[in-house]
């Protein structure tokens, strides 16, 4: 508008297609794949990492191609390291040495 303010042209409906519902789906998918206790640990002990995963997801949503079913996000190294320790009781480096990478 000419006065520098925004005008709401449509009232939010609160349906399940909103950004918060999509973000909650990410959390549910992470819990399904990595386990609830692990995700809670990341959220509690590594809040910046938890936020970074969400920020990466926001960027992926903006770049999403509607003609594809695929979406990928990058996970921070600390997340992967914590996952290795939680699932395999070893560091990422120890696992990579074992598989000769």
RODO-2510 file (C-alpha; in nm, 4 decimals, decimal comma):
residues 101
     n   res          X          Y          Z
     1     x     0,0000     0,0000     0,0000
     2     x     0,1080     0,3566    -0,0464
     3     x     0,1525     0,4170     0,3287
     4     x     0,4132     0,1403     0,3575
     5     x     0,1826    -0,1036     0,5394
     6     x     0,0690    -0,4427     0,4202
     7     x    -0,2963    -0,5245     0,3749
     8     x    -0,4267    -0,8727     0,4492
     9     x    -0,6193    -0,9797     0,1409
    10     x    -0,7179    -1,3250     0,2647
    11     x    -0,7710    -1,4421     0,6208
    12     x    -0,5688    -1,7501     0,7156
    13     x    -0,7892    -2,0582     0,7234
    14     x    -0,5748    -2,2715     0,9531
    15     x    -0,6120    -2,5806     0,7370
    16     x    -0,3566    -2,8622     0,7222
    17     x    -0,1690    -2,7199     0,4219
    18     x    -0,0055    -2,4395     0,6181
    19     x     0,3649    -2,4083     0,6842
    20     x     0,3422    -2,5185     1,0477
    21     x     0,1630    -2,8400     0,9507
    22     x     0,4314    -2,9156     0,6937
    23     x     0,7045    -2,8440     0,9507
    24     x     0,5344    -3,0737     1,2016
    25     x     0,5379    -3,3446     0,9339
    26     x     0,9177    -3,3027     0,9142
    27     x     0,9478    -3,3570     1,2889
    28     x     0,7246    -3,6658     1,2701
    29     x     0,9309    -3,8031     0,9808
    30     x     1,2562    -3,7463     1,1739
    31     x     1,1065    -3,9231     1,4764
    32     x     0,9979    -4,2140     1,2555
    33     x     1,3425    -4,2434     1,0943
    34     x     1,5748    -4,1619     1,3840
    35     x     1,3636    -4,2240     1,6951
    36     x     1,1923    -3,9855     1,9316
    37     x     1,4573    -4,0001     2,2058
    38     x     1,7322    -3,9136     1,9557
    39     x     1,5407    -3,6142     1,8149
    40     x     1,4645    -3,4914     2,1683
    41     x     1,8364    -3,5229     2,2513
    42     x     1,9305    -3,3146     1,9471
    43     x     1,6660    -3,0544     2,0320
    44     x     1,7824    -3,0338     2,3956
    45     x     2,1611    -3,0674     2,3622
    46     x     2,2168    -2,9169     2,0165
    47     x     1,9464    -2,6511     1,9665
    48     x     2,1441    -2,4751     1,6925
    49     x     2,1728    -2,8019     1,4993
    50     x     1,7995    -2,8657     1,5454
    51     x     1,7284    -2,5137     1,4168
    52     x     1,9695    -2,5639     1,1238
    53     x     1,7794    -2,8762     1,0141
    54     x     1,4557    -2,6776     1,0175
    55     x     1,6166    -2,3894     0,8285
    56     x     1,7468    -2,6323     0,5668
    57     x     1,3948    -2,7747     0,5358
    58     x     1,2539    -2,4234     0,4838
    59     x     1,4997    -2,3671     0,1985
    60     x     1,4076    -2,7043     0,0437
    61     x     1,0366    -2,6187     0,0623
    62     x     1,0993    -2,2958    -0,1293
    63     x     1,2955    -2,4807    -0,3983
    64     x     1,0551    -2,7772    -0,4192
    65     x     0,9682    -2,8898    -0,7716
    66     x     0,6004    -2,9847    -0,7876
    67     x     0,6779    -3,2177    -1,0786
    68     x     0,8922    -3,4365    -0,8540
    69     x     0,8266    -3,6458    -0,5459
    70     x     1,1863    -3,6010    -0,4260
    71     x     1,3169    -3,3511    -0,1756
    72     x     1,6524    -3,3574    -0,0040
    73     x     1,8076    -3,1600     0,2770
    74     x     2,1591    -3,1481     0,4141
    75     x     2,2084    -3,2614     0,7708
    76     x     2,4744    -3,0903     0,9827
    77     x     2,7823    -3,2995     1,0616
    78     x     2,7070    -3,2773     1,4335
    79     x     2,3649    -3,4333     1,3684
    80     x     2,5208    -3,7192     1,1729
    81     x     2,7922    -3,7652     1,4359
    82     x     2,5339    -3,7831     1,7154
    83     x     2,3262    -4,0265     1,5084
    84     x     2,6277    -4,2539     1,4586
    85     x     2,6977    -4,2567     1,8309
    86     x     2,3315    -4,3195     1,9166
    87     x     2,2741    -4,5968     1,6633
    88     x     2,6169    -4,7598     1,6325
    89     x     2,7906    -4,6508     1,9540
    90     x     3,0808    -4,5290     1,7391
    91     x     3,1893    -4,1983     1,5936
    92     x     3,1399    -4,1156     1,2287
    93     x     3,5170    -4,1335     1,1817
    94     x     3,5319    -4,4860     1,3319
    95     x     3,2534    -4,6025     1,1012
    96     x     3,4180    -4,4510     0,7932
    97     x     3,7477    -4,6181     0,8795
    98     x     3,5723    -4,9531     0,8969
    99     x     3,4190    -4,9127     0,5515
   100     x     3,7475    -4,7752     0,4115
   101     x     3,6252    -4,4334     0,2993
***
